[in-house]
Structure formats: C-alpha cells, structure tokens
C-alpha cells in the first residue's frame, strides 16, 4: 500500500479540516471510504453554497467534483503532481441546504502521463444522481517534496 493511501485510510470518518488542500478544507467533506483510485466523501450542503433559487450552486458542485478527483489522484501515490486539463460536468438533480451529498470517484484510465477520472454526486440514500463529472489530468514535471 502506498503512503498516500495509508494517510487517507487514517482519516476515514473524519472531516477534511487538516487537508493540505485549502479548497478541500473549505468544502470540509467527511471521508467515508478510500482505496487506490477510488474514494467516497460526504458533504452537507451549507447556505453559502446555494444559488439565488436556494439549491446547490453549479460552481460548488463542480468544485466538489474537481477536488474529489484530485484526492483520488493523490490516492494513487504517484511522486508527481497532476493538473486538471478539463472538467465535463452534467447536472441532473438539485440539492438543498442541509442535504447530504455523497461523492463517489474512480479512475477510468491511467497512462504514463495522463489520467482520466470521474466523480458522481449522489443524494444521501444514493437513489438520485445529482451530478456526474469527468476529468483528464496531466502529470507534471514537478515532483512532490
């Protein structure tokens, strides 16, 4: 098992207040499950995440998708950083303040320099798909210190 995955597994059931990612600290999900290349995170929709009609703002959903995918890439234990090349987001159903959103992630394809990954956002009982996103990420020349 790689050290990144070991660290994630030590955080199961905890929120993200100690994450190295400022965005993840702000979103502050609870890590439900972690495996190499796959995560599950739980978010509770906060008032500052709402759009003017009172549902989860699409930009916040996109940030959840992007950040959850980033953490999934981290779980692979690679020695280099990856940058997001693109995000494709489909919105299917709303979430309201106080509702729980579950992010489920995975890797579609892992090459030497590119990784394709996906994230689905579900309602609490996982009966309604809220958002589906996919990204391509590029391995950088910058090694992690």
Secondary structure, 3 states (H helix, E strand, C coil): CCHHHHHHHHCCCCECCCCCCHHHHHHCCEEEEEECCEEEEEEECCHHHECCCCEECHHHHHHHHHHHHHHHHHHCCCCEEEEEEEEEEEECCCCECCCEEEEEEEEEEECCCEEEEEEEEEECCCCCEEEEEEEEEEEEEEECC
